[in-house]
Amino acid sequence: MTDLTVRRVDFGWFIRPAEEPGTGAPRVEPALGYLIDHPAGRILVDTGMGSHPEVDAHYQPHRVPLGAALAAAGATIGDIRYVVNCHLHFDHSGGNPEFGGVPVFTQRTELATARTVPHHTLPELVDFAGARYEELDGETEILPGVRIVPTPGHTAGHQSVVVTAADGTVIVAGQSHDHASAFTGDVLAHRAGVGEPPPWIERLLTFDPRRVLFAHDNAVWTP
């Protein structure tokens, strides 16, 4: 495929409390999705931040509504033909209920966790009217040039999206890492044969990515 493109969708930001980043200070992080233009229809990777009083008190999110975020990227809610969630935490699946009847690709283990493990996510973001899940068991090409690869760690069912784009392979790695520098560290550790980088790093590198994009970092990894 030579006519696929990937564009960032800005869903706003939230404040991670000081105890979570491990730095002793709060950290403000973006909430980013990605829009893939494909001849078979537009794909949205992640859908923004869900809302709940406890979530809002904890993370103090500043949300860009789904429609406005997509409009800024040149699309509408009605344009989206497929949804992929890197995982089903509230800050990645907040707009899912807007996509009743639209196929939502997720790893089977992630969906089972979201439905059975307390506090994994907000239940109303999982089983909503018209929810239509395409449950995957491992690596799958969902459309020509678009492949989903399991990248467990942040959650057991976390997945990344590999896109054969016009300017080279782009990987939407979601929250496989909190930021691009952490991804760099694991890539170098793999090459040097030190430490314990996740085993799927080698699989991602076999795609010779030109860019790797993240859900909570505006920075982009390049080789």
N, C-alpha and C positions, 0 to 999 in steps of 0.2 A: 504494500500500500504506500502511495506517495502523496496522498491528498488529505491525510489526517493532521489535525492541528490540536494543540492543547493550550488552553487559556486559563489563567487564574481567576477565581471567584472569591471576592473578599466578603466574608460574613461578619466581620467585626473583630473584637478582641475581648479578652478576659484577663483577670489578674489571678495568677496562681499564688496562693498564700505562701508565706516564707518557709513553712515546714515542708512544702512539696518539692521545690527545685533542688533542695539540699545545699543552698548557698547562704542560708540565713537571712535572705531578703526576698520580698515579693518580686515576682517577675511577670511583666505584661507580655502576653503572647497573642499573635493573630490567630484567627480561626479561618482557614483557607480551604476552599474546594477547588475543583478543576473541571473545566468544561471541555469535552472532547468532541470535535466536529467529525462526524463519520458519515459516509454516504448512506448507511442504513438508519441514521438518526442520531441525534445528539445524546451524548452520555454525560451524566453529572456524577462526579466522584465526590461524595460527601455533600450534605445538604444544610449545614449550619447548626446553630446552637438551639437546643430545646430550652423551655422555660419551666421553672418550678421555684417556689419561694425559697426553699433550702439551697438549691443550686445558685440562685441569684445572690443570696446572702453570702455564700461561700466564695463565689468567683467574680462577683460584681461585673457581669458581662455587659458589653456595649454591642448590641446586635444590629446588623444590617439586615432588614427583612429579606426573605428569599427572593421575592419578585424584584426588589430594587437591586439586590446583588447580581442577579442574572441580567437585569437590564444593563447594568454597567459593563457586563461582559458581552453584550450584544445578543441576548437571548431572552426568552420568556419561559414561564413555568410550562406552558403548553408545548414548547419546543422539545422538551425532554422526553426521550423515548425509552431511556434506560437509566437506572440509578445503580451505582456501586458504592457501598460503604466500606471504607478500610476496616472499620469495626463499628460497633453499635453503641458506643458511649454517647451521652447526650450532646456533646459538642461536635459530633460528626453525623448525627441522624436527626437533628432537630426539625428539618423540613420534610422528612419522609412522609408524614401524613398528608402532605399536599400532592402525593403521587399515587393515589389509589388507582389500581389497575395497571400501573407501570411496573415492569419487571425490576426487582431489586436483587442484585447479586450479592450474596454473602456466603461465607463458609458455613457449612452445616453446624459445626461446633460452636461458632460465634452466635448463631441464632439460638441454639439450645441454651447457651450460657445466658444470653439476654433474657430468655423466658424463665429461667429457673434459679439463677443466682441473685439473691437480694442485692439491691443497690448497684448492680452492674450498669444499669441505664434507667431511663424513665419508661415504665411499661407502656404508656400511651404512644410512645414513639415506635414501638415494636408491632403491636397488634392493633392496627388502625383500620378504619373502614376501607375495604378494597385492597388491603395489603396483598401483594403478589410476589412472593419470594422465589428466587431461583437459587436453590441451595446447592453449593459446590462442595466437593470432597477433594480438595487439592487443586493443582494447577489446571487451568482450563482456558482455552481460547474462546471468548464469548462472542466475538465478531472478528472478521478478517482484520488482522493487524492490531487487535486488542486482546491481550492475554492477562489473566489474573494469576498471580503467584502468591502462595501462602508465605507470610513473613511473620510468624508468631514471635511473641515476646511481650509487647505491651499488653496484648490479650492473646489467649491461645488461638483464637480464630482471626487474628489480624491478617490482612492481605494487601498486596500492592498491585498496581496496574501498569503493565508494560505496553507502551504504545509505539508502533512503528510510524513515526511522524515524518513529515516532509523533509525536515532538517536533521534526521537521525532519530535514534530511539530515545524516547522520554519515559522515565519511570516516575509514576506518582506513588511515592512511598508512604504517604499518609503519616502515621505516627509510629512507623517502624523505629524512628529516632525522634527525639524532641527537637533536634536542630541539625543543620547540615554538618557542623563540625563533629558531632558525635558519629555521623555516618562516615566522615573522613577517617576518624580514628579507627573504626572497625574495618574499613577497607585496607588501611595501611597495616593493621594488625594481621589481617588475613595474608597480605602479601609478604609480610616479614615472618609469618609463622610463629607469632607470639600471642599470648593471651588466649581468650576464648570468644572470638567474634561469633555472631550467630552463623550457623552453618549455611543459611540461605544467602548470605552475602556472595558466596561463590556463584550461586545460580544467577543472581541479578547481574553480576559482572559479565557473565557469558553473553548477555545481550548487548554488550559494548555500548552502554548508555552515554548519550551526549549531555543529558541533563537528568538530574534526580531532584524531584520536587517534594516538599513536605507540607504537612497540614498546619504546623505551628511555627513555621520559620519562613520569612520572606527570602532568605538566602537560598541559592540554588547550587547544588553540588555539580561540578563539572570535572572531567578527568584531567 
